[in-house]
Amino acid sequence: MAKNQERMNRAQDRALERLDYVMDCYEAPDFVEVTGSMGGDVITYRIFDDGRMYVK
């Protein structure tokens, strides 16, 4: 359980480099999906375990 929380925290920290704040976070087997707000727009990032990050 602690390993999953650490994975979520790393993904949120990475997304917060670009987002104003995080609204939702979803964990999948290969990635963590972080939804947040940037400048009034809602953006979702998929952050994969190998470090890749994509806007969805």
C-alpha distance matrix in Angstrom:
0.0 3.8 5.4 5.3 6.4 8.8 10.0 10.9 12.5 14.5 15.7 16.8 18.5 20.3 21.4 22.6 25.1 27.0 26.0 27.3 24.2 21.2 21.6 18.8 15.8 14.8 12.4 14.2 13.9 16.3 16.1 15.0 17.9 18.8 21.8 23.9 27.4 29.8 33.4 33.3 32.0 28.8 27.1 24.1 22.7 20.8 19.1 18.6 16.5 19.9 20.8 23.1 23.4 25.5 26.9 26.8
3.8 0.0 3.8 5.4 5.1 6.2 8.7 9.9 10.5 12.3 14.3 15.3 16.3 18.4 20.0 20.8 23.0 25.4 24.6 25.8 22.9 20.3 21.4 19.0 16.1 15.9 13.6 15.8 15.5 17.2 16.6 15.2 18.2 18.6 21.7 23.3 26.7 28.8 32.3 32.6 31.6 28.6 26.8 24.1 22.3 20.8 18.6 18.3 16.0 19.1 19.6 22.3 22.6 25.1 26.6 27.0
5.4 3.8 0.0 3.8 5.4 5.1 6.3 8.7 9.9 10.6 12.5 14.3 15.4 16.7 18.5 19.9 21.8 24.1 23.8 25.5 22.9 20.2 21.6 19.0 15.7 15.0 12.2 13.8 12.9 14.1 13.9 13.2 16.5 17.4 20.9 22.8 26.2 28.1 31.7 32.2 30.8 27.8 25.6 22.7 20.5 18.5 16.0 15.2 12.6 15.5 16.4 19.2 19.9 22.6 24.5 25.0
5.3 5.4 3.8 0.0 3.8 5.4 5.0 6.3 8.6 10.0 10.7 12.4 14.3 15.5 16.6 18.3 20.5 22.3 21.7 23.4 20.7 17.6 18.5 15.7 12.2 11.3 8.5 10.5 10.4 11.9 11.3 10.1 13.3 14.4 17.8 19.9 23.5 25.6 29.3 29.5 28.0 24.8 22.7 19.6 17.8 15.8 13.8 13.4 11.5 15.0 15.6 17.9 18.1 20.3 21.9 22.0
6.4 5.1 5.4 3.8 0.0 3.8 5.4 5.1 6.1 8.6 9.9 10.5 12.2 14.2 15.3 16.2 18.7 20.7 19.8 21.0 18.1 15.3 16.5 14.2 11.2 11.5 9.8 12.7 13.4 14.6 13.1 11.0 13.5 13.6 16.7 18.3 21.7 23.8 27.4 27.6 26.5 23.5 21.8 19.1 17.6 16.4 14.4 15.0 13.5 16.8 16.6 18.9 18.5 20.8 22.0 22.4
8.8 6.2 5.1 5.4 3.8 0.0 3.8 5.4 5.1 6.2 8.6 9.9 10.5 12.3 14.2 15.2 17.0 19.5 19.2 20.7 18.4 16.1 18.0 16.0 13.0 13.5 11.6 14.1 14.3 14.7 13.1 11.4 14.3 14.2 17.6 18.9 22.1 23.7 27.3 28.0 26.9 24.2 22.1 19.6 17.4 16.2 13.6 13.9 11.9 14.7 14.3 17.1 17.2 20.0 21.6 22.6
10.0 8.7 6.3 5.0 5.4 3.8 0.0 3.8 5.5 5.2 6.3 8.7 10.0 10.8 12.4 14.3 16.0 18.1 18.0 20.1 17.9 15.2 17.0 14.7 11.3 11.2 8.9 10.9 11.1 11.0 9.3 8.0 11.3 11.9 15.6 17.4 20.7 22.3 26.0 26.7 25.1 22.3 19.8 16.9 14.5 12.8 10.1 10.2 8.4 11.5 11.3 13.8 14.0 16.7 18.5 19.4
10.9 9.9 8.7 6.3 5.1 5.4 3.8 0.0 3.8 5.5 5.2 6.1 8.6 9.9 10.6 12.1 14.6 16.2 15.4 17.2 14.6 11.8 13.3 11.0 7.7 8.4 7.3 10.3 11.8 12.0 9.4 6.7 9.0 8.9 12.3 14.1 17.5 19.5 23.1 23.5 22.1 19.1 17.1 14.4 12.6 11.6 9.7 11.0 10.4 13.7 12.8 14.6 13.7 15.9 16.9 17.6
12.5 10.5 9.9 8.6 6.1 5.1 5.5 3.8 0.0 3.8 5.4 5.1 6.1 8.6 9.8 10.3 12.7 15.0 14.3 15.7 13.3 11.2 13.6 12.3 9.8 11.6 11.0 14.1 15.4 15.3 12.5 9.8 11.6 10.4 13.5 14.2 17.2 18.8 22.3 23.1 22.2 19.7 17.8 15.7 13.9 13.6 11.4 13.2 12.4 15.1 13.6 15.7 14.8 17.3 18.2 19.4
14.5 12.3 10.6 10.0 8.6 6.2 5.2 5.5 3.8 0.0 3.8 5.5 5.1 6.2 8.7 9.9 11.2 13.7 14.1 16.1 14.5 12.8 15.6 14.4 11.6 13.0 12.0 14.3 15.1 14.1 11.4 9.5 11.7 10.9 14.2 15.0 17.9 18.8 22.3 23.6 22.4 20.1 17.7 15.5 12.9 12.4 9.5 10.9 10.0 12.0 10.2 12.7 12.2 15.3 16.8 18.5
15.7 14.3 12.5 10.7 9.9 8.6 6.3 5.2 5.4 3.8 0.0 3.8 5.5 5.1 6.2 8.6 10.2 11.8 12.0 14.5 12.9 10.7 13.2 11.8 9.0 10.3 9.8 12.0 13.4 12.1 8.8 6.5 8.1 7.4 10.9 12.2 15.2 16.3 20.0 21.0 19.4 16.9 14.3 11.9 9.2 8.7 6.2 8.5 8.9 11.2 9.1 10.6 9.3 11.9 13.2 14.8
16.8 15.3 14.3 12.4 10.5 9.9 8.7 6.1 5.1 5.5 3.8 0.0 3.8 5.4 5.0 6.0 8.8 10.3 9.5 11.4 9.4 7.4 10.3 9.6 7.8 10.4 11.1 14.0 16.1 15.2 11.7 8.6 8.9 6.6 9.2 9.6 12.5 13.9 17.5 18.3 17.3 14.9 12.9 11.2 9.6 10.4 9.0 11.9 12.7 14.9 12.5 13.6 11.5 13.5 13.8 15.3
18.5 16.3 15.4 14.3 12.2 10.5 10.0 8.6 6.1 5.1 5.5 3.8 0.0 3.8 5.5 5.1 6.7 9.5 9.6 11.3 10.3 9.6 13.1 13.1 11.6 14.2 14.5 17.2 18.8 17.5 14.2 11.6 12.2 10.0 12.3 11.9 14.0 14.5 17.8 19.4 18.7 17.0 15.0 13.8 11.8 12.8 10.7 13.4 13.7 15.3 12.4 14.0 12.3 14.8 15.4 17.6
20.3 18.4 16.7 15.5 14.2 12.3 10.8 9.9 8.6 6.2 5.1 5.4 3.8 0.0 3.8 5.5 5.5 7.9 9.2 11.9 11.7 11.0 14.4 14.2 12.4 14.5 14.6 16.6 18.0 16.0 12.7 10.8 11.3 9.6 12.1 12.0 14.0 13.9 17.3 19.2 18.0 16.4 13.7 12.4 9.7 10.6 8.2 11.0 11.9 12.8 9.4 10.6 8.9 11.6 12.7 15.3
21.4 20.0 18.5 16.6 15.3 14.2 12.4 10.6 9.8 8.7 6.2 5.0 5.5 3.8 0.0 3.8 5.3 5.8 6.1 9.2 8.9 8.1 11.3 11.4 10.4 12.8 13.9 16.0 18.1 16.3 12.6 10.2 9.4 6.9 8.6 8.4 10.3 10.5 14.2 15.7 14.3 12.6 10.0 9.0 7.0 9.0 8.1 11.7 13.4 14.7 11.5 11.5 8.7 10.2 10.2 12.6
22.6 20.8 19.9 18.3 16.2 15.2 14.3 12.1 10.3 9.9 8.6 6.0 5.1 5.5 3.8 0.0 3.8 5.1 4.6 6.6 6.6 7.2 11.0 12.2 12.0 15.0 16.4 19.0 21.3 19.8 16.1 13.3 12.5 9.3 10.1 8.4 9.6 9.5 12.8 14.6 14.1 13.0 11.3 11.4 10.2 12.7 11.8 15.3 16.7 18.0 14.6 15.0 12.3 13.8 13.2 15.6
25.1 23.0 21.8 20.5 18.7 17.0 16.0 14.6 12.7 11.2 10.2 8.8 6.7 5.5 5.3 3.8 0.0 3.8 6.1 8.3 9.7 10.9 14.5 15.7 15.3 18.0 19.0 21.2 23.0 21.0 17.5 15.4 14.7 12.0 13.0 11.4 11.8 10.5 13.3 15.9 15.4 14.9 12.9 13.3 11.5 13.8 12.6 15.8 17.1 17.6 13.9 14.2 11.8 13.6 13.5 16.5
27.0 25.4 24.1 22.3 20.7 19.5 18.1 16.2 15.0 13.7 11.8 10.3 9.5 7.9 5.8 5.1 3.8 0.0 3.8 6.9 9.0 10.4 13.5 14.9 15.1 17.8 19.3 21.3 23.5 21.4 17.7 15.6 14.1 11.4 11.3 9.4 9.2 7.3 10.1 12.7 12.0 11.9 9.9 11.0 9.9 12.9 12.7 16.2 18.3 18.8 15.2 14.5 11.4 12.1 11.1 14.0
26.0 24.6 23.8 21.7 19.8 19.2 18.0 15.4 14.3 14.1 12.0 9.5 9.6 9.2 6.1 4.6 6.1 3.8 0.0 3.8 5.4 7.1 10.0 12.0 12.9 16.0 18.2 20.5 23.2 21.6 17.9 15.1 13.1 9.8 8.9 6.2 5.7 4.9 8.3 10.1 9.7 9.2 8.1 9.6 9.7 13.1 13.5 17.2 19.4 20.5 17.2 16.6 13.2 13.4 11.7 13.8
27.3 25.8 25.5 23.4 21.0 20.7 20.1 17.2 15.7 16.1 14.5 11.4 11.3 11.9 9.2 6.6 8.3 6.9 3.8 0.0 3.8 7.2 9.8 12.8 14.4 17.9 20.4 23.1 26.0 24.7 20.9 17.9 15.8 12.2 10.7 7.2 5.6 5.2 7.3 9.0 10.0 10.1 10.4 12.4 13.1 16.5 16.9 20.6 22.6 23.9 20.6 20.2 16.9 17.1 15.2 16.9
24.2 22.9 22.9 20.7 18.1 18.4 17.9 14.6 13.3 14.5 12.9 9.4 10.3 11.7 8.9 6.6 9.7 9.0 5.4 3.8 0.0 3.8 6.6 9.6 11.4 15.1 17.7 20.7 23.7 23.0 19.3 15.9 13.9 10.1 8.8 5.5 5.7 7.4 10.1 10.5 11.1 10.0 10.4 11.6 12.5 15.5 15.9 19.6 21.4 23.3 20.3 20.2 17.0 17.3 15.5 16.7
21.2 20.3 20.2 17.6 15.3 16.1 15.2 11.8 11.2 12.8 10.7 7.4 9.6 11.0 8.1 7.2 10.9 10.4 7.1 7.2 3.8 0.0 3.8 5.9 7.6 11.3 14.0 17.2 20.3 19.9 16.2 12.7 10.7 6.9 6.0 4.1 6.7 9.4 12.6 12.4 12.0 9.7 9.5 9.5 10.5 13.0 13.7 17.2 18.9 21.3 18.7 18.6 15.5 15.8 14.2 14.8
21.6 21.4 21.6 18.5 16.5 18.0 17.0 13.3 13.6 15.6 13.2 10.3 13.1 14.4 11.3 11.0 14.5 13.5 10.0 9.8 6.6 3.8 0.0 3.8 7.1 10.5 13.9 16.9 20.5 20.5 17.1 13.5 11.0 7.8 5.6 4.8 7.3 10.9 13.6 12.3 11.8 9.0 9.7 9.7 11.7 14.0 15.4 18.7 20.7 23.3 21.1 20.7 17.5 17.2 15.2 14.9
18.8 19.0 19.0 15.7 14.2 16.0 14.7 11.0 12.3 14.4 11.8 9.6 13.1 14.2 11.4 12.2 15.7 14.9 12.0 12.8 9.6 5.9 3.8 0.0 3.8 6.8 10.3 13.3 16.9 17.4 14.1 10.6 8.2 6.0 5.1 6.7 10.1 13.5 16.6 15.4 14.1 10.7 10.5 9.0 10.7 12.0 13.5 16.4 18.2 21.2 19.5 19.2 16.3 16.1 14.6 13.8
15.8 16.1 15.7 12.2 11.2 13.0 11.3 7.7 9.8 11.6 9.0 7.8 11.6 12.4 10.4 12.0 15.3 15.1 12.9 14.4 11.4 7.6 7.1 3.8 0.0 3.8 6.8 10.1 13.4 13.9 10.7 7.1 5.7 4.5 6.2 8.7 12.5 15.4 18.9 18.2 16.5 13.0 11.8 9.3 9.6 9.9 10.8 13.2 14.7 17.9 16.6 16.6 14.3 14.6 14.0 13.4
14.8 15.9 15.0 11.3 11.5 13.5 11.2 8.4 11.6 13.0 10.3 10.4 14.2 14.5 12.8 15.0 18.0 17.8 16.0 17.9 15.1 11.3 10.5 6.8 3.8 0.0 3.8 6.6 10.3 11.3 8.7 5.8 5.0 6.5 8.5 11.8 15.5 18.3 21.8 21.0 18.9 15.2 13.6 10.4 10.4 9.4 10.5 12.1 13.5 16.9 16.4 16.2 14.4 14.5 14.4 13.2
12.4 13.6 12.2 8.5 9.8 11.6 8.9 7.3 11.0 12.0 9.8 11.1 14.5 14.6 13.9 16.4 19.0 19.3 18.2 20.4 17.7 14.0 13.9 10.3 6.8 3.8 0.0 3.8 6.9 8.3 6.5 4.5 6.3 8.7 11.6 14.8 18.6 21.0 24.7 24.2 22.0 18.4 16.3 12.8 11.8 9.7 9.8 10.2 10.9 14.6 14.7 15.1 14.1 14.9 15.7 14.8
14.2 15.8 13.8 10.5 12.7 14.1 10.9 10.3 14.1 14.3 12.0 14.0 17.2 16.6 16.0 19.0 21.2 21.3 20.5 23.1 20.7 17.2 16.9 13.3 10.1 6.6 3.8 0.0 3.8 5.6 5.3 5.8 7.6 11.0 13.8 17.3 20.9 23.2 26.8 26.3 23.7 20.2 17.7 14.0 12.7 9.8 10.1 9.4 10.2 13.6 14.5 14.5 14.1 14.5 15.8 14.5
13.9 15.5 12.9 10.4 13.4 14.3 11.1 11.8 15.4 15.1 13.4 16.1 18.8 18.0 18.1 21.3 23.0 23.5 23.2 26.0 23.7 20.3 20.5 16.9 13.4 10.3 6.9 3.8 0.0 3.8 6.0 8.1 10.8 14.1 17.2 20.6 24.2 26.2 29.9 29.7 27.0 23.6 20.9 17.1 15.3 11.9 11.4 9.3 9.0 12.2 14.1 14.5 15.1 16.0 17.9 17.0
16.3 17.2 14.1 11.9 14.6 14.7 11.0 12.0 15.3 14.1 12.1 15.2 17.5 16.0 16.3 19.8 21.0 21.4 21.6 24.7 23.0 19.9 20.5 17.4 13.9 11.3 8.3 5.6 3.8 0.0 3.8 7.3 10.0 13.4 16.6 19.8 23.2 24.7 28.3 28.5 25.7 22.5 19.4 15.7 13.3 9.6 8.7 6.0 6.2 8.9 10.8 10.9 11.9 13.0 15.4 15.1
16.1 16.6 13.9 11.3 13.1 13.1 9.3 9.4 12.5 11.4 8.8 11.7 14.2 12.7 12.6 16.1 17.5 17.7 17.9 20.9 19.3 16.2 17.1 14.1 10.7 8.7 6.5 5.3 6.0 3.8 0.0 3.8 6.5 9.7 13.0 16.1 19.5 20.9 24.6 24.9 22.2 19.1 16.0 12.3 9.8 6.3 5.4 4.1 5.7 8.8 9.3 9.2 9.2 10.4 12.5 12.4
15.0 15.2 13.2 10.1 11.0 11.4 8.0 6.7 9.8 9.5 6.5 8.6 11.6 10.8 10.2 13.3 15.4 15.6 15.1 17.9 15.9 12.7 13.5 10.6 7.1 5.8 4.5 5.8 8.1 7.3 3.8 0.0 3.8 6.4 9.9 12.9 16.5 18.3 22.1 22.1 19.8 16.5 13.8 10.2 8.2 5.8 5.3 6.4 8.0 11.2 10.6 10.8 9.6 10.8 12.0 11.9
17.9 18.2 16.5 13.3 13.5 14.3 11.3 9.0 11.6 11.7 8.1 8.9 12.2 11.3 9.4 12.5 14.7 14.1 13.1 15.8 13.9 10.7 11.0 8.2 5.7 5.0 6.3 7.6 10.8 10.0 6.5 3.8 0.0 3.8 6.6 10.0 13.5 15.5 19.2 18.9 16.4 13.0 10.4 6.7 5.6 4.5 6.2 8.6 11.1 13.9 12.7 11.9 9.6 9.5 9.6 9.0
18.8 18.6 17.4 14.4 13.6 14.2 11.9 8.9 10.4 10.9 7.4 6.6 10.0 9.6 6.9 9.3 12.0 11.4 9.8 12.2 10.1 6.9 7.8 6.0 4.5 6.5 8.7 11.0 14.1 13.4 9.7 6.4 3.8 0.0 3.8 6.5 10.1 12.3 16.0 15.9 13.8 10.6 8.3 5.6 5.2 6.5 7.7 11.0 13.3 15.8 13.8 13.3 10.4 10.5 9.7 9.8
21.8 21.7 20.9 17.8 16.7 17.6 15.6 12.3 13.5 14.2 10.9 9.2 12.3 12.1 8.6 10.1 13.0 11.3 8.9 10.7 8.8 6.0 5.6 5.1 6.2 8.5 11.6 13.8 17.2 16.6 13.0 9.9 6.6 3.8 0.0 3.8 7.2 10.0 13.4 12.6 10.5 7.0 5.7 4.2 6.4 8.8 10.9 14.3 16.9 19.2 17.1 16.0 12.7 11.8 9.8 9.4
23.9 23.3 22.8 19.9 18.3 18.9 17.4 14.1 14.2 15.0 12.2 9.6 11.9 12.0 8.4 8.4 11.4 9.4 6.2 7.2 5.5 4.1 4.8 6.7 8.7 11.8 14.8 17.3 20.6 19.8 16.1 12.9 10.0 6.5 3.8 0.0 3.8 6.8 10.1 9.6 8.3 5.7 5.5 6.4 8.4 11.6 13.2 16.8 19.3 21.3 18.7 17.8 14.2 13.6 11.3 11.6
27.4 26.7 26.2 23.5 21.7 22.1 20.7 17.5 17.2 17.9 15.2 12.5 14.0 14.0 10.3 9.6 11.8 9.2 5.7 5.6 5.7 6.7 7.3 10.1 12.5 15.5 18.6 20.9 24.2 23.2 19.5 16.5 13.5 10.1 7.2 3.8 0.0 3.8 6.5 6.0 5.5 4.6 6.0 8.6 10.8 14.4 16.1 19.8 22.4 24.1 21.1 20.0 16.3 15.4 12.6 13.2
29.8 28.8 28.1 25.6 23.8 23.7 22.3 19.5 18.8 18.8 16.3 13.9 14.5 13.9 10.5 9.5 10.5 7.3 4.9 5.2 7.4 9.4 10.9 13.5 15.4 18.3 21.0 23.2 26.2 24.7 20.9 18.3 15.5 12.3 10.0 6.8 3.8 0.0 3.8 5.5 5.3 6.5 7.0 10.2 11.7 15.4 16.8 20.5 23.2 24.3 21.0 19.7 16.1 15.2 12.4 13.9
33.4 32.3 31.7 29.3 27.4 27.3 26.0 23.1 22.3 22.3 20.0 17.5 17.8 17.3 14.2 12.8 13.3 10.1 8.3 7.3 10.1 12.6 13.6 16.6 18.9 21.8 24.7 26.8 29.9 28.3 24.6 22.1 19.2 16.0 13.4 10.1 6.5 3.8 0.0 3.8 5.6 8.5 9.9 13.5 15.2 19.0 20.5 24.2 26.9 27.8 24.5 23.1 19.4 18.3 15.3 16.7
33.3 32.6 32.2 29.5 27.6 28.0 26.7 23.5 23.1 23.6 21.0 18.3 19.4 19.2 15.7 14.6 15.9 12.7 10.1 9.0 10.5 12.4 12.3 15.4 18.2 21.0 24.2 26.3 29.7 28.5 24.9 22.1 18.9 15.9 12.6 9.6 6.0 5.5 3.8 0.0 3.8 6.7 9.5 13.1 15.6 19.3 21.3 25.0 27.9 29.2 26.1 24.5 20.8 19.3 16.0 16.5
32.0 31.6 30.8 28.0 26.5 26.9 25.1 22.1 22.2 22.4 19.4 17.3 18.7 18.0 14.3 14.1 15.4 12.0 9.7 10.0 11.1 12.0 11.8 14.1 16.5 18.9 22.0 23.7 27.0 25.7 22.2 19.8 16.4 13.8 10.5 8.3 5.5 5.3 5.6 3.8 0.0 3.8 6.3 10.0 12.8 16.4 18.8 22.3 25.5 26.7 23.8 21.9 18.1 16.2 12.6 12.9
28.8 28.6 27.8 24.8 23.5 24.2 22.3 19.1 19.7 20.1 16.9 14.9 17.0 16.4 12.6 13.0 14.9 11.9 9.2 10.1 10.0 9.7 9.0 10.7 13.0 15.2 18.4 20.2 23.6 22.5 19.1 16.5 13.0 10.6 7.0 5.7 4.6 6.5 8.5 6.7 3.8 0.0 3.8 6.9 10.2 13.6 16.2 19.7 22.8 24.4 21.8 20.0 16.2 14.3 10.9 10.5
27.1 26.8 25.6 22.7 21.8 22.1 19.8 17.1 17.8 17.7 14.3 12.9 15.0 13.7 10.0 11.3 12.9 9.9 8.1 10.4 10.4 9.5 9.7 10.5 11.8 13.6 16.3 17.7 20.9 19.4 16.0 13.8 10.4 8.3 5.7 5.5 6.0 7.0 9.9 9.5 6.3 3.8 0.0 3.8 6.6 10.1 12.7 16.2 19.4 20.8 18.2 16.2 12.5 10.5 7.2 7.3
24.1 24.1 22.7 19.6 19.1 19.6 16.9 14.4 15.7 15.5 11.9 11.2 13.8 12.4 9.0 11.4 13.3 11.0 9.6 12.4 11.6 9.5 9.7 9.0 9.3 10.4 12.8 14.0 17.1 15.7 12.3 10.2 6.7 5.6 4.2 6.4 8.6 10.2 13.5 13.1 10.0 6.9 3.8 0.0 3.8 6.7 9.7 12.9 16.2 17.9 15.7 13.8 10.2 8.4 5.9 5.3
22.7 22.3 20.5 17.8 17.6 17.4 14.5 12.6 13.9 12.9 9.2 9.6 11.8 9.7 7.0 10.2 11.5 9.9 9.7 13.1 12.5 10.5 11.7 10.7 9.6 10.4 11.8 12.7 15.3 13.3 9.8 8.2 5.6 5.2 6.4 8.4 10.8 11.7 15.2 15.6 12.8 10.2 6.6 3.8 0.0 3.8 6.2 9.5 12.8 14.2 11.9 10.1 6.6 5.5 4.6 5.8
20.8 20.8 18.5 15.8 16.4 16.2 12.8 11.6 13.6 12.4 8.7 10.4 12.8 10.6 9.0 12.7 13.8 12.9 13.1 16.5 15.5 13.0 14.0 12.0 9.9 9.4 9.7 9.8 11.9 9.6 6.3 5.8 4.5 6.5 8.8 11.6 14.4 15.4 19.0 19.3 16.4 13.6 10.1 6.7 3.8 0.0 3.8 6.3 9.8 11.5 9.9 8.1 5.6 5.2 6.4 6.8
19.1 18.6 16.0 13.8 14.4 13.6 10.1 9.7 11.4 9.5 6.2 9.0 10.7 8.2 8.1 11.8 12.6 12.7 13.5 16.9 15.9 13.7 15.4 13.5 10.8 10.5 9.8 10.1 11.4 8.7 5.4 5.3 6.2 7.7 10.9 13.2 16.1 16.8 20.5 21.3 18.8 16.2 12.7 9.7 6.2 3.8 0.0 3.8 6.7 8.3 6.5 5.9 4.5 6.6 8.9 10.3
18.6 18.3 15.2 13.4 15.0 13.9 10.2 11.0 13.2 10.9 8.5 11.9 13.4 11.0 11.7 15.3 15.8 16.2 17.2 20.6 19.6 17.2 18.7 16.4 13.2 12.1 10.2 9.4 9.3 6.0 4.1 6.4 8.6 11.0 14.3 16.8 19.8 20.5 24.2 25.0 22.3 19.7 16.2 12.9 9.5 6.3 3.8 0.0 3.8 5.5 5.5 5.3 6.3 8.5 11.5 12.5
16.5 16.0 12.6 11.5 13.5 11.9 8.4 10.4 12.4 10.0 8.9 12.7 13.7 11.9 13.4 16.7 17.1 18.3 19.4 22.6 21.4 18.9 20.7 18.2 14.7 13.5 10.9 10.2 9.0 6.2 5.7 8.0 11.1 13.3 16.9 19.3 22.4 23.2 26.9 27.9 25.5 22.8 19.4 16.2 12.8 9.8 6.7 3.8 0.0 3.8 5.4 7.4 9.3 12.1 15.1 16.2
19.9 19.1 15.5 15.0 16.8 14.7 11.5 13.7 15.1 12.0 11.2 14.9 15.3 12.8 14.7 18.0 17.6 18.8 20.5 23.9 23.3 21.3 23.3 21.2 17.9 16.9 14.6 13.6 12.2 8.9 8.8 11.2 13.9 15.8 19.2 21.3 24.1 24.3 27.8 29.2 26.7 24.4 20.8 17.9 14.2 11.5 8.3 5.5 3.8 0.0 3.8 5.9 9.1 12.1 15.6 17.3
20.8 19.6 16.4 15.6 16.6 14.3 11.3 12.8 13.6 10.2 9.1 12.5 12.4 9.4 11.5 14.6 13.9 15.2 17.2 20.6 20.3 18.7 21.1 19.5 16.6 16.4 14.7 14.5 14.1 10.8 9.3 10.6 12.7 13.8 17.1 18.7 21.1 21.0 24.5 26.1 23.8 21.8 18.2 15.7 11.9 9.9 6.5 5.5 5.4 3.8 0.0 3.8 6.4 10.0 13.3 15.6
23.1 22.3 19.2 17.9 18.9 17.1 13.8 14.6 15.7 12.7 10.6 13.6 14.0 10.6 11.5 15.0 14.2 14.5 16.6 20.2 20.2 18.6 20.7 19.2 16.6 16.2 15.1 14.5 14.5 10.9 9.2 10.8 11.9 13.3 16.0 17.8 20.0 19.7 23.1 24.5 21.9 20.0 16.2 13.8 10.1 8.1 5.9 5.3 7.4 5.9 3.8 0.0 3.8 6.7 10.4 12.7
23.4 22.6 19.9 18.1 18.5 17.2 14.0 13.7 14.8 12.2 9.3 11.5 12.3 8.9 8.7 12.3 11.8 11.4 13.2 16.9 17.0 15.5 17.5 16.3 14.3 14.4 14.1 14.1 15.1 11.9 9.2 9.6 9.6 10.4 12.7 14.2 16.3 16.1 19.4 20.8 18.1 16.2 12.5 10.2 6.6 5.6 4.5 6.3 9.3 9.1 6.4 3.8 0.0 3.8 7.0 9.6
25.5 25.1 22.6 20.3 20.8 20.0 16.7 15.9 17.3 15.3 11.9 13.5 14.8 11.6 10.2 13.8 13.6 12.1 13.4 17.1 17.3 15.8 17.2 16.1 14.6 14.5 14.9 14.5 16.0 13.0 10.4 10.8 9.5 10.5 11.8 13.6 15.4 15.2 18.3 19.3 16.2 14.3 10.5 8.4 5.5 5.2 6.6 8.5 12.1 12.1 10.0 6.7 3.8 0.0 3.8 6.3
26.9 26.6 24.5 21.9 22.0 21.6 18.5 16.9 18.2 16.8 13.2 13.8 15.4 12.7 10.2 13.2 13.5 11.1 11.7 15.2 15.5 14.2 15.2 14.6 14.0 14.4 15.7 15.8 17.9 15.4 12.5 12.0 9.6 9.7 9.8 11.3 12.6 12.4 15.3 16.0 12.6 10.9 7.2 5.9 4.6 6.4 8.9 11.5 15.1 15.6 13.3 10.4 7.0 3.8 0.0 3.8
26.8 27.0 25.0 22.0 22.4 22.6 19.4 17.6 19.4 18.5 14.8 15.3 17.6 15.3 12.6 15.6 16.5 14.0 13.8 16.9 16.7 14.8 14.9 13.8 13.4 13.2 14.8 14.5 17.0 15.1 12.4 11.9 9.0 9.8 9.4 11.6 13.2 13.9 16.7 16.5 12.9 10.5 7.3 5.3 5.8 6.8 10.3 12.5 16.2 17.3 15.6 12.7 9.6 6.3 3.8 0.0
